[in-house]
Each structure stands twice: as structure tokens, then as C-alpha cells.
Amino acid sequence: MRFSKVASVPLVLHDPYFSIWSSYDHLNDGETTHWSGNPYHLRGYVDVGGKRFCFLGNPGLATPLPQVSLDISATRTVCGFENGTMAFTTSFLSPLVLSDLALASRPVSYLSVSFSRMPDEPVEVVFQVDGTVVCHDDDAVDGYVTEDKRFCWGSMGKANQSPLSESGDKVTVDWGWVFFGGKRGHARIAFDRLERTLEIALRPDSCGEAHCVLAYDQGYVVDYFGTLLRGYWRTRWSTMEEAIGDALASRQEVESLCASIDEKVEREAEAAINADYARLCAVSWRVAVAAHQIAVGPEGEVLFLSKENSSNGCIATVDVSYPSVPLFLLEGKDCIMGMLEPVFTFARKPVWNKPYAPHDVGRFPYATGQVYGRNPQWSTEKRSDAATLVNPPYARYPASADVYDGEMQMPVEECGNMLILCAALMLRYGKTPLVSHHLDLLKQWADYLVSYGLDPGSQLCTDDFAGHLAHNANLAVKAIFGIESYSLLVGGTEGAAYHAIAKDYAARWERMAFTGDHTVLAYGMKESWSLLYNMVWNRIFPRPLFSETVTKAVSAFYKGKLNEWGIPLDSRKDYTKSDWTMWVAALSLDGELRQALAGRLCHFLIDSPSRIPFSDWYDTKTGRYVSFIARSVQGGIFMPLLVRHWNGIKRGIGDGVLF
């Protein structure tokens, strides 16, 4: 889909480590970076008759080529370049195909150049990476170049490395090997140990096209409660060399598959709201998927492990999975189960001696026990090495260790999240053994919500950056839908009893929270208001709990709260969240409001003065980001598309795909 520009351009996106962006109006205005802003250099040149032209990265001594177009779709970014002697497009395709998780988890991107006008002199297209891609500092690197009968490839990595040697948030990988691969006879690869570079030079074919792949093999990707895991792609390809060879051989097939996804996302999103919404979905797809590591679990199962990018680096955070789930309810049954499995596993550990659901299972790439909300004696935040410290394996500790501070947890939030995620999974894809196996935990969490959910005490919620809040009305909505979720999961007489509680709580909630023209941020604060994003499940669950009078009123009320760049999260501040904005759009039946919300969020995506990968927390008056970069919660952008399609699913037994 055509863009005039975007605050930061997604190029190569696979997982929290293998992520390359350009935060400039033109790809050759400066160096590419990792989503965190750390150096992560991918460069591109065209060599013509001894003269070098640059189309990607810092031009240096090369002549920059004018960029004339930018197109971004769900799986690829395409940029056009042109001068007096040549014209071409360069494409960056990351096949994050949710119907094929082995392919989606394979950390291999296609880099292509297609000339519509060729120079008269001989041409070579050159892609290059340097040491910033494989290590943090100016460490020594090593590598090799080789070939077989059909393909050639080369690799570079840190000479002295230790896999999974650190854990952190805004950090790049300090281990593993980057690869270039191409077709033998059309590609020439060079590794320079002293310059710390790996490059591939491509000779365009008779059609003016040149293709190669860029790949990254971390080896082990996650420490999962003491077991070191490989990427899920290893279930199909035993080595990266094998994966590269297959990627090159099947390029046209993969490109066709991705083109079909791209077209459907654009068409369906535009039909759901408008072209602005289609642009939001086009960027959000890769952002949401690539904020996860897809690993093969100890029993061969899929583990879909999010990293809480630019927040605290937590892995498998429940209140990050919850807002991301609309994309995966469209297509991604195994993704959702892969989100839930680690949380259930940790919740059964003795150290988690709470009656409610946990917040996370560690700090990426260590899924070895929750790190959020520890008691002071266990905190590591003030240590000098805290940014990359590997935390202790809390999951092995006994309950008597007293690791977690109850005041810093999110009890109502996480119970509601887990229950709603499980119910949505069942409604979309049918019953699963995973959920059935953990009904005892889900009942425990549902009972917690029955006791404490209607009027939550002072506590944190997913919007924890806003601080503790008592009597949180929107959080109570989540609790009510959490109780209803358990009703749906168990059915029968027991389910009917929990449904009666949820229905009663919903009626009581309306009396406490609805003022006639809006709902309050917290009970008793009549002039306050907030985005009622948790109410969107009223559009999805088979038995609506809340009256349409409320949803119509808040839609009308929100029209008067719009700022240039969006609508505030609540009455306390001018900042907002992108995911919740689109959940509110999905809740509303007012087409004018839906278009206004999509338009203002798209304005931020394109024009924000903060040149960073798509942020979900920003100021609605200045358009500047507050925090949070390239997080999986951007999957929540797909909520209006999910709601639009939901009535086409046979609730409770649907197992087809929407895309």
C-alpha cells in the first residue's frame, strides 16, 4: 500500500533480535537500526561502470539515489529509486505467515531488486551487513563463504560468543550468525574479517531482477524453565544452510503466498473502516508477529513467546498477549496456545503462591520465572549490570522464598486476561486440550474475580504506567467478562451459575459507572472518563452483558475528546494507546468516529516527529511518543477487522481461517 512516508520504515522483521528499520524519509538518508535504536547496519548499493550508488544506509562516498516511492504491506516493504540512467524497486520480504509457523519462524528475509530501466554499463547490486548485526561492541568476528551445486552463502558471527549470555530490554543480540545466500552464478559473497563485513554482490538476470536472502541463526533462542530451545523452524529444516537453500528454491512460491496475504489484509481492512485503517494494519502485522520468538517446546509444541519491547523486556507477558490477540484470532490458533502454555506452566510452580494469574514468566530470552513486582530483597534493578543481567531462575524457588510483592501485581487484570484469552480461543477455534487441562486454575481465577472484580481495590492494571487506581471501572468490565469467560468454558449448570453472576455484575456496573452520557474512570469520580476498551467483548461473546445504551453514549462522548493525533486514554493525561484506540473503534457502531480514530492514529504512524518504529504510547496533542516501541500489542490494531468478521464464524466450533 502506498505511503507518502512513515515515521520509521520496517525492513527485515523476524523476532525481537532480528529486526531492521530505517527511521528516515529516504532509506539512504542514514544508517538502519534495530527497533531499539541501537546500530544494526544493512546497506545497499548499485555499482555501475566503476561508480557506486547508494539506496540503503549511509551513502558515505557513494552517490545517493533519489527515492521516489514507498509501499508497505503486511509482509513486505518496497521502495522505488530513480535517476537519469536507471530505475528500480527494492523489496524486503519477511514471510510471517501465520498459517505456516515453521515458515513464519524461519529467520530468513528475501532482498530483491527489480529494474524497470537498466543502465547501459554492467551492473551489480550489493547488500552488506557489518559487525553491529552480530555483536554489541567492536569485538572480533569470524566467518566463511561456501557454495554447492545450486547456491552460495556466507556467514559472519562474533568470534568468541556465548549463546543466551545476557537478558535485557533495549539490547541487540550478542551471539549467533548472520547469513547471505544467493543463486550460484548470479551471486558473489565476500567476508572481510578486518572490516567486520559480510556482503553479497548480485548480477541482475535477463529480466533485470536480482534476488538474495538475509538470515540469522541464533542457535538456541530461549531458556524455557531450564531447557534450551531452538526456533520452531528447526522442525522442518535441520540447519540454516538447508533453510537458506530451500528459501531460495521456493522464492516464487513464498512470494505468491505473501502477496495473497498482503492483498487480503489491505482489502479487508479498507472495507472495515477506510484506507487509513488499511495502512495501520499493513504496518502492524509484521510488528506484532516479530515481537515474538516462535520456539519448539520440550514436547515439540509451539511456544509463541512475546518480548515486552521498550517496556521492561519481560517474556510472555499476559497483559501484552491480551491486547495483541485480535490478529491471532483472525488466523493463529497455535500462536494463542503458544502464548498461554508458558503462563499456565509457571502458574503451577510453587514459587507462584498467589490466588491470581501471574504477569509474566521471565525476562527475554529467559522464561525462568516472573521478574515483575519482586519484593525488595529480590530486586536487581539497582545493580550496575541490571540492563543485561540474567535473573535468577525464580521458577525453581519454593513458595517460602517470598519472591513477589503483592502490592505490585495486577490480580484482577491478569485473571481477566487469561480467562478472556481462553474463552476467545474456544469461541474461535473450538475446545483445546490445553485449556481443558487447566480448568482448575481458570476456576480459581474466576472465583477471584467474583470476589474482587466488580469493584477492584487499589492496584495496577495493564496501563500500569498511570499508577495504582482503586475502583477502576474499565478494569471491572474486564473482570465481568472474565467471569463470563469461565461460564462459556465450562458450560452446563456450573456455567449458568457464573453467567448469572456476570449478568448481575454488568447491571450493577452500569448503575455505578454510567453517568448518562459517559462512563467514569473510577466509581465516584463523576467528571472523569476513560476509553472503555474492555467493553469490546460485548461485540464478540455470544451473550452480550452490557446494554447498547452505554456503547452508543460513549461513542458520542468520545467525539468531543478528539485531539489532532488521537483520543486520550482517559481524563488524567493527553497520552493514549494505539491498541486501545482501535478496540474502541471496534466497539463503536458510529462510522464517523471509527474513521476519525483510524485517521488520527494513522497521522501519528506517518507524521510523528518521533522517528521510531510504531509506538503504542504517545501524546495526542504533540504526536510525540511517550514510550514503548514495536511491541506485540499492535496486533490489537486488528480488532475492528476481527469484529467485522466475527459474525461469519460459527461461534463455539469455528475452525476455519478468516484470511
N, C-alpha and C positions, 0 to 999 in steps of 0.2 A: 504494500500500500504506500502511495506516495506521501512523503513528509517534506515540508519546507526545511525543517531541521528538527533536532531533538536535543534536549539538554545533554544527554550522553548516549552515544550510539553503541548498541550491543553488537559485538562481532563474533567472538568464539565463546560460547557458554555451555558448560557441561556440568560442573559441580562447584562447591564453594571455593575450591582451589584453582581449577582450570576455568578461568573467567577473564576475558579480554574485552576492554571497552575503549572507545575514543570520545573524550569529552570536549570536542571542538566542533565548529561549524563544518569544517572540512577534515577528512581523515588525515591529510598531510599538514595540518596546522601545528601538530605536536605529537609527542610520543603516546602510544597506547599505555593503558594502566590496567591493573587488577581492579575489581569493583571497589576495593578498599581505598583506592588512590595510590597504592604502592606501585613502584615501577614494574612493568610487565610488558616488555617491548616486543612487538611484532611489527616488522617493517615490510614495505612492498615497493618494488622498483620496476621500471621498464627500461631495458638497455637497448638503445637504437644506434647502430653505427658508431660505437665507442662513446656515446653520450648517455648519461644516466638521468632518468626522470623518476621522481618520487610520487607515489599516490597514497602511501600509508606510512605514518610515523613521521619523525623529524627529518626534513629533507637533507639537512647537513649541507654537503657540497653538491647534492643533486638538484636538478631543476624541478620545482613543484608543478604538478599537472593540475589544471583547473578542474575542480569537481563541479559537475553540472546537475546531479540528481541524487536522491536518497530514497530508497524504498525499503520498508521494514515489514516483514510478515512474521507469522508465528515461529517459523523455523529458520528464517534466513534474513540477511541484510544484503542489499545490492546497491552499489554506488556507481554512478557514471562519471567518466572523465573524458575530457576532450581538449585538444589543441589544434593547431593548424595542420598537423601531419597525421594524427591518429585519433581514434575514438574507441572507447571500450567500456565495459562494465566489469566490476569485480564483485564476486559473490562470496559470502561467508555463510555456510550452511551447517547448522548443528541439528542433526536429526533426532530431536527429543520427541519420539513417537510413543505416546502412552499405551498404544495397543501392542507394542513390542518392547518390553522393558530391557531385554538384552541389548537391542539396538539403542534404546534411549540411554542406557548406562555406559555404552561403549564411548570412551572419551576420544572420539575421532571426528574432526570437522573437515568439511570439504572447502578448499580455497580454489576459486576458479576465476579466470579472466577470459572474456569473450570480446573480440574485436569486431566492431562494425565497419571500421576503416583502419587498414593496416598501413604502417609506414612503408616507404619504398625500400628501405635498407633492412638488413637482417634484424630480427627482434628476439630478445629473451625477456621473460618475466621472472623476477627474482623475489622470493619471500625469505625473510631472515628473522630468527629469534636470537636473543643473547642470554647471558647468564642470569639476568633478572627473572627469567621464567623458571629457573630450576633451583635457585638459592637466594638467600636474603642479602648476603654480603659479597665482597669480591673474592669469594672462595675459588679454589682451583676446580676446573671441570674436566671431565673426560668424555670420550665418545667414540663412535665408529661410523663407517659408511660401508654398505654392502649391497648386494643385489642377487636376484635369482633369474630364472629364465624370462619372467614377465615384468617384475617390478624391481625398483631400487628404493632403499630407505637408509636414513641415517639417524643417529641418536646422540643426545648430549645429556649429561647429568652431573651433579656435584660429585667430585672425585671421592670425597670422604663423607659419607652420609649415613644417617641413622633413621630409618622409617618410623613415622609416628613419634618423632623425638620431642615434639612440643605440642601445646594446645593453646588456642587463643582466639581472639575475635578478628581484628583487622590485621591479619597476618597472611602472608603467602606461603606456599609450600616450600620446604627446605630439603626435600628429598624427591626421588623419582627421576624419570627420564622423559624428555620431550623428543618427539619424532617428526621428521618429514618423510613422506613417501610419495612416489610418483611412478609413472609408467616407464619402463626401461626403453631407452632410445629417444624419449621425449623429455627426460628429466636428468639433471646432473646435480648431485648433492655434495656439499663440502662442509667439513667440520674443522674449525680453527681453534686449537686449544689455547693459544696465547691471547687471541682476540675474544675468546669465550663466545663464539658464534656458531650457529648451525644454519645453513641456508640451502635452498633448493632453487635451481635455475631451470625454467621450463621453456621449451620451444613450442610455440603455437602450432597446431595441426593445420591441415588444408582448409578447415572451416574457420580458422582464426581463434581457436579455443585452446586454453591451457588449463590443466587440472592437476591438483595435488591434494594431499591430506596433511593436516597438522594434528598430532595426537599426544597424549600424555599418559604415562603409566606410573601410577604411584606405588605399585606393588600392593602392599596392604593398605586399606583405606580407612578402617575403623577398628578400634579396640572395643569389642562388644562384651562387656562383663567378663573380661579376661581372655576372650577368644579373638584372635586377629582375623579380620575378614577381608576377602577380596571383593572387587567390584563385581556386580551381578553379570556383567558382560562375559566374565570368565566361564559362565555356564555354557557358552556357545563357542568361544574362542580361547584356546589354551594359552596363547602368547600374544603380545601386542603385534609382533611381526605377522602372525596369522590374521589378526583382526585388520591390520592395515591392508594386507593383500586382498582380503575379502571386500573391504570397503572400496578399494579401487576397482575391483572386478564388478561390483554391484552398484556402482555410482549412479548410472542412469535409472535403475530401478528405485533406488533410495530417493533420488531427486524427484521422480514422478510421485512417489508416495507422499513426500513432504509438500509438493505443490498442491496435491489434493487437500491436505490438511489446511494449508495456508488459505486456499480459496474458500473452503467451508467456514473457517473462523471469520474471515472478512465478511462473507456474505451473510452469515447468520447473525453476527454482531451488529452489522449495519441494519438488518431487518429488526433487531431487538430494540435499538434506540436510534442511532444515526452513525455517520461516518466518524465522528469524534470517538464514539464508543468503540468502533472497529479499530481505530488506531490504538486505543488503550489496550484492547485485547491482543493486538498484534505484538506489542512490546511485552506485555505481562506474561505471555505463555512461557517464553524461554527464561525469564526472570524467576518465575515461580518454580519451574521444574529444576533449574540449575542451582537453586539454593538448597538442594538435597544431594545426599550421596546415596546412590542405589547400590546396596550391597547384598551379597548372598549370605544368609544367616547360617547358624550352626547346623540346622536341619534342612538346608537347601532352600529355605523360604526367602521371599523378597523382604528386605528391610529398606524402607524409604525414610531416610534419616535427615531431617531438616537441620540446617545450621542457622541460628538466630543472628544473622549478619548485622553488624553495626549496632548491636544492642548489648549483648554480653557473651556471644559466641556459644550459647547453650545448644545442645544437640537434642533433637526430638522434643522440643518444647510444645506442650499441649496447647497453650493459647497462641501459638504460631500456626500449628496444624489446623486449628478450628477456623480461622479466617481464610486459610488457603484452600479449604476443601471444595468450594464450588467448581473449580477447574477439574478436580479429580472425581467429582460426582458426574461430570459430563462424560469422562472416559478415564478410568483409572482405579478399578476395584482393588487390584493388588497394591497400588500406591497407598490407598487408605488403610488397608490391613497392615501394610508395612509401616505406617505411622503409629498404629495402635499397639502392635506387638511389643515394642520396647517399653512402652509405658506400663502395660499390664505386667511385664516381666519384672520391672523394678518395683512396682506397687506391691508385689508379693515378697519382696526382700524384708527380712526382719528389721533392718535399719529404718524402713519407712513405716513407722508405728503410728501413723495418723489415720483417722477415720475417713479421710477425704483423699481425692486423687492428687498425685504429685504434679509438679510444674514441668520438670524436665528429667533427663536421665544422665546428664553429664555436660561436659564442655567439649565441643568438637575438636578432634575426632575421637574423643574418649567417651563412650557410652558406658560409664562405670559407676554411675550414681549421681543423683541430683546435686547440683552445686548452688542453686538459687536458695537464698534465705537460710544460710547456715548460722548457727549460734556463733557468738564472737570467738570462742576458743578454737573453732574450726575454720574461721575466715582466713583467706590467703590474699585478700585484696590489697593489703598494705605492704606486701613483700615487694622487694625491688625487681624480682623476676616474675611478678604476677601476670604480666601480659602474655607470656608464653609458657607459664608453669603447667605441668601435668599434675592435676589434682589427685589426692589420694583416692583409692578405689572404695568410695563410701558404700557401694552396694554390698561389700563383704563385711561391713561392720555390724555388730549386734545392736539391738534396739537400745541397750543400755548406754551406747556411745552418745546418745542425745545430740545428734548432729544438727537437727533442724529447728530453727526459731519459729514457733507457731505464729508469732505476730507478723512475720514476713512472708507468709504463704498466701495462696489465693484459693481458699477452700471451696467457696460457692462457685467461683469461676471455673476451676478445673473439673469439679464434679459435673457441672452443667456441660462443659465442653466434651468430656468423654462420653457422656450419655447421649448427647445430641449427635456426635460423630457416629456412634454405633447405630443409632436409630436411622440416621440418614443412609448409612451404608446398607442396612437391611432393606429400607424402602426402595433404594435404587437398584440393588443387585440381588436381593434375597438374603435368606439367613446364611450365616457362615459359622463354621465350627469355632473359629477364633472367638467370636462374641459369645456363642453358647457356652464355651468353656469358662468364661469369666463372668457369668451371670451373678455369682455370689458377690463379687466385688461391685458390680453395677448396682445390685440391690442395696449394698451398704452405702454407696454414694447417693443413690436415690433417696434413701431414708435420711441421709444427712441434709439433703435439700428440703425434704418435708419438714425437718426440724428447724432449719435456719435460712431457707431460701426466700420465703415471702418477704421478709424484712431483714436483709443482711446487716450484720453488725459492722463496725469499722474494720475495713480490710482492703486489700489491694484487689484489683481486677486486671484484665488484660491491658487496660490503659494505665498501667502502674506508674508511668511517668507523671501522672497527675496526682499521685499520692493516695493515701488512705481516704476512704469515704464511707460513712455509715448511711444506711437506708437508701442505697443506690437502686433507683427504680429500674434502670435498664438491666442491671445485674439480676434483679428479681425476675425479670422477664425470662432471662436465660434459665434461672432455676426452675421456673414453672414449666418451660419446655423440656428441661432435663427430667422432671418428674413424668411428664407426658411421654418422653422417650422410653423410659422404663416400662410404662404401660404398653407401648407398642411392641417392645422387645419380648415381653413375656406373654401378653395376651390373656385370654381366659378370665376367670374370676379375679385373679390377682391383678391382672392388667386393668380390669374395670374399676377396681378399687383405687388404683393410682390415678387413673383418668379422672375419677370423681374429685380427687384431691386437686389435681391440676386445674380442672374446670372451676372449682370453688375458689382457688387462689387467684385465677385470672379475673374473676368477677370482683373479688376483694381488692386486687391490684388496681383495677380501673377506678374504684371509688377513692383509693388513696393517692393515685398518681396522675389522674386525668383532670385537668382544670376546666375543660370545656373547649379550649382552643389549642392546647398543647399538653404534653406530659412533662413532669418535673424531672430534674436531675436527681433529686433525693426527696423522699417524703418530707412534707412540712416546709419545703423551700418553694413557695408558690410561684415566685418570679423566675425561678431557674428553669433551664431546659437542657436537653441533650439529644443527640442523634439516637433514635430508637432502633438501632440496627439489629438487635436480637429478636425483634418482632417479625423479621422476615420469614421465620419458620411458620408463621401463620399462613404463608402462601404455599408451603411445601407439605407440611404434615397433613394427613388425611382428615383430621378433625380440628378445624380452626378453634382456637381457645379464646381469642380476643375479638371484640366487635369491630366491624368496619367503620363505625363512627370514629373510633380512635385513629385508625390509619388515615382516614380522609382528613381529619382535623390537623394531624401533624404535618401532612403533606402541604396543606395550605399555609400552615405556620412557617414551615421551612422556607417558603418563597420569600418571606420578608427578612431572612437571615443570610441571604447570599452575599458574599463578598466577591471581589474581582477574580480571585483564584480558587474559590470554593466556598463551602459552608463549614463553619467551626464545628468542632466535635461537641462542644457544649458551651454553656454561658460563661464559663470561667476564663477562657482564653480564646485567642484568634486562630490557634492552630487546629489542624484537622488530620484525619487519617484517610488515605485513599481507599482502602478496603471497605471501611465502614461507610464511606460516601456512596459507594456503588451498592452496598447492601440496602441503604436507604432508598436508592433509586429503584432497586428491585421490589421493595416493599410498596412503593407508591404506584398508584394507578393513574397518576397525573402525568401525561406525556410531556407537557411543558416543563415540569420540574425535572423529569428524568433527563431530558435533553440539556437543561441548564446545568445539572450536576455533572454530566458527562463532558460538556463543553468546557467548564471551568477546570476540571481535573486534566483534561487534555491540554488546556492552556498551560498548566503547570508542567506537564510532561515535556512539552515542546519548548516553552519560552522561559522556564525558570532560570534566574540568574545564578543559581547554584548548579554548576556543571558537574553533576554526579549521576551515576546510574539511578534509575527510577526509585525515588524515596517515597515511603508511605506516610511520613510525618512531616508536615510543612505548614508554613504560615499562610493563611488565606488572604491576608492584606498585602504582603510583600512578595509572595511567591518564592520565598527562600526556604530551603529545607531546615528543619529543626534537628533531626537526627534520623537514623535508620536508612540503610541503603541496600537496594537489590535484595529484599527479603522475600521469602516464600509467600508471605501474606498477600502478595499481588495476585495470587490465584483467586482472591476474593473479588477481583475486578469482574470475574465471570459470573457473579451471582445473578444479574439481570438475565443473562443468557440461559442460565440454569432454570430460573423460574419460568421463563418463556417456554422452555421445552418440557417442564415437569409434568404438565397435564397430558403429555403424549406418552408418558411412561405408565405402565400398568402397575400401580402402587403395590409394593409388597413383594412382587415376584419379577419385576423388570430385570432383565439380564442382557439387554441389547446395548448398543452404544449410540450416543447422540451424534457423534462425529464420524 
